[in-house]
Each structure stands twice: as C-alpha cells, then as structure tokens.
Amino acid sequence: MEQLTELSYALDTFYFLICGAFVMWMAAGFSMLEAGLVRAKNTTEILTKNVALFAIACTMYMLCGYNIMYPAEAVNSIWPGISFLIEGDHSVADVLASKGDTYYSSMADFFFQVVFVATAMSIVSGAVAERMKLWAFLVFSVVMTGFIYPVQGYWKWGAGFLDQLGFLDFAGSGVVHLCGATAALAGVMLLGARKGKYGANGEIYPIPGCNMPLATLGMFILWMGWFGFNGGSQLAIHGIENANAVALIFVNTNAAAAAGVISALLTAHLLFGKADLSMSLNGALAGLVAITAEPLTPTPLLAAIIGAIAGVIVVFSIIGFDKLKIDDPVGALSVHGVVGIWGLLAVCLSNDDSTLTAQLIGIVTIFAFVFISSFIAWYVIKVVMGIRVTEEEEYQGVDFSECGMEAYPEFTNSGSGK
C-alpha cells in the first residue's frame, strides 16, 4: 500500500511539473505573438518586457504572492492576509499518513501556479505595447504579480468567498485571463492610443505587424502550451477517472481552438471580403480562453460550439474597441477579457453545479477589484515616473514605407517628420 501511495504521489507530481513546463513555454508563445504583431522597431522592447515580466512574476510569487493566494490560515474569506516566502515540501511520513489525500508535491503546485501568474501579466504586455515606458511596466508587474493577482486568485482558488458562493472557473478564464485583460484595460485608458492610430474625424489607420510568420508561430506555441494550462488543472492523473478526465480536457481544448479559428476566419471574410490572418490567430486564442473556464464537463461538440462563438465574438470585439478608440495592438482585451467573460458564462451550458448568478458575481467582482486596484497603481506610477514614452521616442525608427504616410497624420502634419 505504501509503495502504491508513493508511486501515485510521484506520478501526479511529475504530471504537474510537466504541465507547468508546458505553461511556462507559453511565455515564448506570447513573446513571439506580440513581437510579430508590433512594428519591427519595437520588437526588442516587447521581447525585453516578456523576459523581464516572467522573471518578476516568478520572484514576487515566491516572495509573497503564493502565500497570499493560498494562505496557511486566512484572516477571512475576503482578505487572506500576508506572509512571505514559500515553505518546505511534504515529508515522506506526512504523505504516507495522509493515505492518498496528499498526492503531489507542494513545490510542484507552486511551480504550476507561478507560471499562471506570468501568463496573466503577459496579457498586459501586448495591450500596452509600442508606447509604454519599459520601467513603468516593470514596476506595475511587481504590484500585479505580487498582490493584485494573488488576492483575486485567493477568492476563487484559495477557497475565498467566490468559491464559497459557487463561482466556477476550472483553469482561469476569469482568475487569469479576465484579470490580465482588466489590468491591461486600466493601463490602456491612462496611456492612450498610439500616435497616428486614430484620426480626428473617427478614422482608424491600420498599423500592421512586422512579422506574421512569427505571430503564427507564437499562436501555435500558445495552443500547445494550453494543453498543460487546462490539463494540469485537473491536478491529478492517477487512476482511470483522472486519466479519462485529462484526455477529455485535451480533446475539448483542441476542439474549441480549432472551431475558434474557423469561425473567426469566416466572420472576417464576411465583414472584410477576404481572409484575415490576425483575426484567425486571435480566433484560436479566443477558443482556448473560452473553454478554459470549463474544459471537463462539455462534450467535444459543445466545446467546439463554445469555441466557435468565441471566434465570432473576438472579431466584433476587436472592431468595437477600435471604434471606441481603445488601442490594443494585439487584441488582448478582446481575446482574454471579452471572451474570458463568455467562457465563464458558458460554464452554465454543461456544468450542473454552476449558476448564472454565481458566475455573474464572479465576473463583476474580478473586473471591479482588478480594474480599480490596477487603475490606482497605474495612476501612481504615471504621477511618479510617467508611463508613456515621448513622442520623439514613439516615432523614432518608424518605417513609413510599410504603412504609407497617411497612417501617421499627426506626425506628418506636425512638420517633425522632415
């Protein structure tokens, strides 16, 4: 019996670590996707942000974030309290004495959770690209990964009040994706649009990405990493039931992504009269985000339908944000925010334990807390050190042959482009 317990513990720990490595690989996907969707002159800056934010997320979550999100003894269901540094792992005696209740390493759990934090922060990176100061972004990363993300994460995954209310979010459509998009929205609203993106009379000028093959590679890396994102959230693979559950999660995750591509491609064709690669890439990610809230209970067909609806939503959402003059170079607000909300609502289609009321409360709570706390953090950073690069820095290195002079009316009309 002890040998069976040890084997089960080792298997689940190994599975957890491998899934965590898959999710860590998503950092490469975000880096490639964002680098491909911005202008060539900004690729070094966007890559620097992605490397640095991952390092900051890992450090802050180790110092305090993990203990805030999963406190040994919370103050109450709303405020978890603050403690520092992760503790040691389970002893052999404790694991054997638990008779299977302790079935994976606590260090494996930390590793799996910390890469989720980095994912949430990566969402912010793309939305504020091409006009935010690097150091302002990194300062916000400290606040986001060390405090904002863990507090709202505690409310659901740390057995806080949202979990007690019956709010369901299997792998993070709300806790990770809506959280990251909401923090990004607060920053974008204070930051403003890129120069030349919107005209005075409502014109929308395209600023195409520099490397669509790179962006496509990034999407496929994210698609692959998502199997760890959703599959690892089952938290175990030992036994027939867990093994079957993981297999179904993989199938549903893949089905939703594929359907998201198809529906986004068709929607863009109907609206624009041609295929649109960037919309197709975001369609895949939209399908993945939507199914993340509940990848276990739907049938594969329902998972595909959820993903297909997400693909349609993301196209209209990206267009809608542009009409509102909310500049999002990579579509992160739509993919992770708007579609994240859809994913949380879609839980009610297949999970009998869900209620629409609990899902709505969870959505509103996460959005309100993250937006208000992020807006305050961004505003303080703006006052203290500024968050936007200078106009000269923003235009430096612009290749007008890529987009045409008309794409930068403010620049060309100011006379500073000589």
C-alpha positions as CSV (number, residue, x, y, z in Angstrom):
1,M,0.0,0.0,0.0
2,E,2.8,2.4,0.9
3,Q,4.5,1.7,-2.5
4,L,1.3,2.4,-4.3
5,T,0.9,5.7,-2.4
6,E,4.5,6.7,-3.3
7,L,4.0,5.8,-6.9
8,S,0.8,7.8,-7.2
9,Y,2.4,10.7,-5.5
10,A,5.4,10.6,-7.9
11,L,3.2,10.3,-10.9
12,D,0.9,13.2,-10.1
13,T,3.9,15.4,-9.1
14,F,5.7,14.6,-12.4
15,Y,2.5,15.3,-14.3
16,F,2.1,18.6,-12.5
17,L,5.7,19.6,-13.3
18,I,5.4,18.7,-17.0
19,C,2.2,20.7,-17.3
20,G,3.9,23.6,-15.6
21,A,6.7,23.4,-18.1
22,F,4.1,23.5,-20.9
23,V,2.5,26.6,-19.4
24,M,6.0,28.2,-19.0
25,W,6.5,27.5,-22.7
26,M,3.5,29.8,-23.3
27,A,5.8,32.7,-22.3
28,A,7.6,32.0,-25.6
29,G,4.3,32.0,-27.4
30,F,3.2,35.4,-26.0
31,S,6.7,36.8,-26.9
32,M,6.5,35.6,-30.5
33,L,2.9,36.6,-31.0
34,E,3.4,40.1,-29.6
35,A,6.7,40.6,-31.4
36,G,5.1,39.6,-34.7
37,L,2.1,41.9,-34.2
38,V,4.0,45.1,-33.4
39,R,6.2,47.2,-35.7
40,A,9.8,46.0,-36.3
41,K,11.3,48.9,-34.3
42,N,9.5,47.8,-31.2
43,T,10.4,44.1,-31.2
44,T,13.4,44.4,-28.9
45,E,11.3,46.3,-26.3
46,I,8.4,43.8,-26.4
47,L,10.8,40.9,-26.0
48,T,12.6,42.6,-23.1
49,K,9.2,43.1,-21.4
50,N,8.2,39.5,-21.8
51,V,11.5,38.2,-20.4
52,A,11.6,40.6,-17.5
53,L,7.9,40.2,-16.5
54,F,8.4,36.4,-16.3
55,A,11.3,36.8,-14.0
56,I,9.5,39.4,-11.9
57,A,6.4,37.2,-11.7
58,C,8.4,34.2,-10.5
59,T,10.2,36.2,-7.9
60,M,7.2,38.1,-6.5
61,Y,5.0,35.0,-6.3
62,M,7.8,33.2,-4.4
63,L,8.3,36.1,-2.0
64,C,4.6,36.7,-1.2
65,G,2.1,36.0,-3.9
66,Y,1.8,32.3,-3.4
67,N,1.2,32.7,0.4
68,I,-1.4,35.4,-0.3
69,M,-3.3,33.2,-2.8
70,Y,-3.0,30.0,-0.7
71,P,-2.6,31.2,2.9
72,A,-2.0,28.6,5.6
73,E,-4.6,30.4,7.7
74,A,-6.6,33.2,6.1
75,V,-7.9,36.2,8.0
76,N,-11.3,35.8,6.4
77,S,-12.9,34.8,3.1
78,I,-12.1,38.3,1.6
79,W,-8.7,39.2,3.0
80,P,-6.2,36.3,3.0
81,G,-3.5,38.2,5.0
82,I,0.1,38.5,4.0
83,S,3.0,36.2,4.7
84,F,6.4,35.8,3.0
85,L,8.4,33.0,1.3
86,I,7.1,29.6,0.4
87,E,7.6,26.8,2.9
88,G,9.2,23.4,2.5
89,D,7.7,20.3,0.9
90,H,5.7,17.4,2.4
91,S,7.7,14.8,4.3
92,V,7.6,11.1,3.5
93,A,5.8,10.4,6.8
94,D,3.1,13.0,6.2
95,V,2.4,11.8,2.7
96,L,2.1,8.2,3.8
97,A,0.0,9.2,6.8
98,S,-2.4,11.1,4.6
99,K,-3.4,7.8,2.9
100,G,-3.6,9.4,-0.5
101,D,-5.1,12.8,0.4
102,T,-1.7,14.5,-0.1
103,Y,-1.0,13.3,-3.6
104,Y,1.5,15.8,-5.1
105,S,4.5,17.9,-4.1
106,S,3.7,21.4,-2.7
107,M,6.7,22.7,-4.7
108,A,5.2,21.2,-7.9
109,D,2.0,23.1,-7.0
110,F,4.0,26.3,-6.6
111,F,5.7,25.8,-9.9
112,F,2.4,25.2,-11.7
113,Q,0.8,28.2,-10.1
114,V,3.7,30.6,-10.7
115,V,3.6,30.2,-14.5
116,F,-0.1,31.1,-14.4
117,V,0.8,34.4,-12.8
118,A,3.3,35.1,-15.6
119,T,0.6,34.3,-18.1
120,A,-1.8,36.9,-16.6
121,M,1.0,39.6,-16.8
122,S,1.9,38.7,-20.4
123,I,-1.7,39.7,-21.4
124,V,-1.0,43.2,-20.1
125,S,2.3,43.4,-22.1
126,G,0.6,43.1,-25.5
127,A,-2.2,45.6,-24.9
128,V,0.1,48.4,-23.8
129,A,2.7,47.7,-26.5
130,E,4.5,50.4,-28.6
131,R,4.0,53.4,-26.3
132,M,4.6,52.5,-22.7
133,K,7.8,53.1,-20.7
134,L,9.7,49.8,-20.0
135,W,10.4,50.6,-16.4
136,A,6.9,51.8,-15.7
137,F,5.6,48.5,-17.0
138,L,8.0,46.5,-14.8
139,V,7.0,48.4,-11.7
140,F,3.4,47.6,-12.4
141,S,4.5,43.9,-12.9
142,V,5.7,43.9,-9.3
143,V,2.3,45.1,-8.0
144,M,0.3,42.9,-10.3
145,T,2.1,39.6,-9.7
146,G,2.8,40.1,-6.0
147,F,-0.6,41.5,-4.8
148,I,-3.4,42.1,-7.3
149,Y,-3.4,38.7,-9.0
150,P,-3.0,36.7,-5.8
151,V,-5.8,38.4,-3.9
152,Q,-8.5,37.8,-6.5
153,G,-7.0,34.4,-7.1
154,Y,-7.5,33.6,-3.4
155,W,-11.2,34.5,-3.7
156,K,-11.7,31.5,-6.1
157,W,-8.8,29.1,-6.0
158,G,-7.7,29.7,-2.4
159,A,-11.2,28.9,-1.1
160,G,-12.2,32.5,-0.6
161,F,-15.7,34.0,-0.8
162,L,-16.2,33.5,-4.6
163,D,-15.5,29.8,-4.2
164,Q,-17.9,29.6,-1.3
165,L,-20.6,31.3,-3.4
166,G,-20.3,28.6,-6.1
167,F,-18.4,30.6,-8.7
168,L,-16.8,28.1,-11.1
169,D,-13.6,28.7,-13.1
170,F,-11.8,25.4,-13.8
171,A,-8.5,26.7,-15.2
172,G,-8.7,30.5,-15.2
173,S,-10.9,32.2,-17.8
174,G,-11.6,34.7,-15.0
175,V,-8.8,34.3,-12.5
176,V,-6.1,34.5,-15.1
177,H,-7.4,35.9,-18.4
178,L,-10.1,38.4,-17.3
179,C,-7.8,39.5,-14.6
180,G,-4.9,40.2,-17.0
181,A,-7.2,41.9,-19.6
182,T,-8.8,44.1,-16.9
183,A,-5.4,45.3,-15.6
184,A,-4.4,46.0,-19.2
185,L,-7.6,48.0,-19.8
186,A,-6.9,50.2,-16.9
187,G,-3.4,50.9,-18.2
188,V,-4.6,51.5,-21.8
189,M,-7.2,54.0,-20.6
190,L,-4.5,56.1,-18.8
191,L,-1.9,55.5,-21.5
192,G,-3.9,56.5,-24.6
193,A,-3.6,55.3,-28.2
194,R,-0.5,55.1,-30.3
195,K,0.2,58.3,-32.2
196,G,-1.5,58.2,-35.6
197,K,-3.8,55.3,-34.9
198,Y,-7.0,57.3,-34.9
199,G,-7.9,60.4,-36.8
200,A,-9.7,63.5,-35.6
201,N,-12.8,62.6,-37.6
202,G,-13.1,59.0,-36.5
203,E,-10.7,57.5,-39.0
204,I,-8.9,54.3,-38.0
205,Y,-5.5,53.9,-39.5
206,P,-4.0,50.4,-39.7
207,I,-0.6,49.8,-38.1
208,P,0.2,46.3,-39.3
209,G,2.5,43.9,-37.5
210,C,6.0,43.3,-38.8
211,N,6.2,39.6,-38.9
212,M,3.1,37.4,-39.3
213,P,5.1,34.1,-39.6
214,L,6.4,34.9,-36.1
215,A,3.0,35.8,-34.8
216,T,1.6,32.5,-36.2
217,L,4.4,30.5,-34.6
218,G,3.5,32.3,-31.3
219,M,-0.1,31.2,-31.7
220,F,0.8,27.6,-32.2
221,I,3.2,27.6,-29.2
222,L,0.3,29.0,-27.1
223,W,-2.1,26.4,-28.5
224,M,0.4,23.6,-27.5
225,G,1.0,25.2,-24.0
226,W,-2.7,25.4,-23.3
227,F,-2.9,21.6,-23.0
228,G,-0.7,22.0,-19.9
229,F,-2.8,25.0,-18.8
230,N,-6.1,23.2,-18.9
231,G,-4.9,19.6,-18.5
232,G,-2.8,20.3,-15.5
233,S,-5.7,22.0,-13.7
234,Q,-7.2,18.5,-13.2
235,L,-4.4,18.4,-10.5
236,A,-4.0,14.6,-10.9
237,I,-3.6,11.9,-13.5
238,H,-3.5,8.7,-11.4
239,G,-6.5,6.3,-11.7
240,I,-8.9,5.7,-14.6
241,E,-11.2,8.6,-13.8
242,N,-8.4,11.2,-13.7
243,A,-6.8,9.8,-16.8
244,N,-10.0,9.9,-18.7
245,A,-10.7,13.4,-17.5
246,V,-7.3,14.7,-18.7
247,A,-7.9,13.1,-22.1
248,L,-11.3,14.8,-22.4
249,I,-9.8,18.1,-21.4
250,F,-7.2,17.8,-24.1
251,V,-9.8,16.9,-26.7
252,N,-12.1,19.8,-25.7
253,T,-9.3,22.3,-25.5
254,N,-8.2,21.4,-29.1
255,A,-11.8,21.3,-30.4
256,A,-12.5,24.8,-29.1
257,A,-9.3,26.3,-30.5
258,A,-10.0,24.7,-34.0
259,A,-13.6,26.0,-34.0
260,G,-12.4,29.4,-33.0
261,V,-10.1,29.6,-36.0
262,I,-12.8,28.6,-38.4
263,S,-15.5,30.9,-37.1
264,A,-13.1,33.9,-36.9
265,L,-11.9,33.3,-40.4
266,L,-15.4,33.1,-41.8
267,T,-16.6,36.1,-39.8
268,A,-13.6,38.2,-41.0
269,H,-14.3,37.1,-44.6
270,L,-17.9,38.1,-44.4
271,L,-17.1,41.5,-42.9
272,F,-13.9,42.4,-44.9
273,G,-14.4,40.4,-48.1
274,K,-11.1,38.5,-47.5
275,A,-9.4,36.2,-45.1
276,D,-7.6,37.9,-42.2
277,L,-4.7,36.1,-40.6
278,S,-4.5,38.2,-37.4
279,M,-8.2,37.6,-36.8
280,S,-7.7,33.8,-37.4
281,L,-4.8,33.8,-34.9
282,N,-7.0,35.6,-32.3
283,G,-9.8,33.2,-33.1
284,A,-7.7,30.3,-32.0
285,L,-6.7,32.0,-28.8
286,A,-10.3,33.1,-28.2
287,G,-11.5,29.5,-28.4
288,L,-8.8,28.5,-25.9
289,V,-9.7,31.2,-23.5
290,A,-13.4,30.4,-23.7
291,I,-13.0,26.7,-22.9
292,T,-10.6,27.3,-20.1
293,A,-13.4,28.1,-17.6
294,E,-14.8,24.6,-18.0
295,P,-12.9,22.1,-20.3
296,L,-14.1,19.0,-18.5
297,T,-17.9,18.8,-18.5
298,P,-18.8,19.7,-22.1
299,T,-18.9,17.1,-24.9
300,P,-16.3,17.7,-27.7
301,L,-19.2,19.1,-29.9
302,L,-20.3,21.5,-27.2
303,A,-16.7,22.6,-26.7
304,A,-16.4,23.3,-30.4
305,I,-19.6,25.4,-30.3
306,I,-18.2,27.4,-27.3
307,G,-15.0,28.0,-29.3
308,A,-16.9,28.9,-32.4
309,I,-18.9,31.5,-30.6
310,A,-15.7,32.9,-29.1
311,G,-14.2,33.2,-32.6
312,V,-17.1,35.3,-33.7
313,I,-17.1,37.4,-30.5
314,V,-13.4,38.2,-30.7
315,V,-13.7,39.7,-34.3
316,F,-16.6,42.0,-33.3
317,S,-14.9,42.9,-30.1
318,I,-11.6,43.9,-31.7
319,I,-13.6,46.1,-34.2
320,G,-15.6,47.5,-31.3
321,F,-12.6,48.5,-29.3
322,D,-11.2,50.3,-32.3
323,K,-14.4,52.2,-32.8
324,L,-14.2,53.3,-29.2
325,K,-10.6,54.4,-29.9
326,I,-9.2,52.0,-27.3
327,D,-5.9,51.0,-28.9
328,D,-4.9,47.3,-28.4
329,P,-2.1,46.3,-30.8
330,V,-2.6,42.5,-30.3
331,G,-6.3,42.2,-29.4
332,A,-5.6,41.1,-25.8
333,L,-8.5,43.0,-24.4
334,S,-10.9,41.1,-26.7
335,V,-9.2,37.7,-26.6
336,H,-8.7,37.5,-22.8
337,G,-11.2,39.9,-21.4
338,V,-14.4,39.9,-23.5
339,V,-14.0,36.2,-24.4
340,G,-13.0,35.4,-20.9
341,I,-16.4,36.6,-19.8
342,W,-18.1,34.5,-22.4
343,G,-16.2,31.4,-21.2
344,L,-17.3,32.0,-17.6
345,L,-20.9,32.3,-18.7
346,A,-20.6,29.2,-20.9
347,V,-19.9,27.1,-17.9
348,C,-23.6,27.1,-17.3
349,L,-24.1,25.2,-20.5
350,S,-22.6,22.0,-19.2
351,N,-21.8,22.1,-15.5
352,D,-24.9,21.3,-13.4
353,D,-23.2,22.7,-10.3
354,S,-23.0,26.2,-11.9
355,T,-25.5,29.1,-11.5
356,L,-25.7,32.2,-13.7
357,T,-25.9,34.3,-10.5
358,A,-22.6,33.0,-9.1
359,Q,-20.9,33.3,-12.5
360,L,-22.0,37.0,-12.8
361,I,-21.0,37.8,-9.3
362,G,-17.5,36.3,-10.0
363,I,-17.2,38.3,-13.3
364,V,-18.2,41.6,-11.7
365,T,-16.0,41.0,-8.6
366,I,-12.9,40.2,-10.6
367,F,-13.4,43.0,-13.0
368,A,-14.2,45.6,-10.4
369,F,-11.3,44.7,-8.0
370,V,-8.7,44.3,-10.7
371,F,-9.7,47.5,-12.6
372,I,-9.8,49.7,-9.5
373,S,-6.6,48.4,-8.0
374,S,-4.8,48.5,-11.3
375,F,-6.0,51.9,-12.2
376,I,-4.7,53.2,-8.9
377,A,-1.4,51.5,-9.4
378,W,-1.0,52.8,-13.0
379,Y,-2.0,56.3,-11.9
380,V,0.5,56.4,-9.1
381,I,3.2,55.2,-11.5
382,K,2.1,57.8,-14.0
383,V,2.4,60.6,-11.4
384,V,5.7,59.4,-10.0
385,M,7.7,58.4,-13.1
386,G,5.3,58.7,-16.2
387,I,4.1,55.7,-18.1
388,R,4.3,56.9,-21.7
389,V,7.4,57.3,-23.9
390,T,8.0,60.7,-25.5
391,E,6.6,61.5,-29.0
392,E,10.1,61.5,-30.4
393,E,10.8,58.0,-28.9
394,E,7.5,56.7,-30.3
395,Y,8.2,57.9,-33.8
396,Q,11.9,57.0,-33.8
397,G,12.6,54.3,-36.3
398,V,9.1,54.3,-38.0
399,D,9.3,52.9,-41.5
400,F,6.8,54.9,-43.4
401,S,7.2,52.6,-46.5
402,E,5.4,49.9,-44.6
403,C,2.1,51.7,-43.9
404,G,2.2,54.9,-46.1
405,M,2.5,58.4,-44.8
406,E,-1.3,58.6,-44.2
407,A,-1.0,56.2,-41.4
408,Y,0.7,58.8,-39.3
409,P,-1.2,62.1,-39.9
410,E,-0.3,63.7,-36.6
411,F,3.4,63.1,-37.3
412,T,3.4,64.2,-40.9
413,N,1.2,67.3,-40.3
414,S,3.4,68.5,-37.4
415,G,6.4,69.1,-39.6
416,S,8.6,67.0,-37.3
417,G,8.9,64.2,-39.9
418,K,11.4,66.0,-42.1
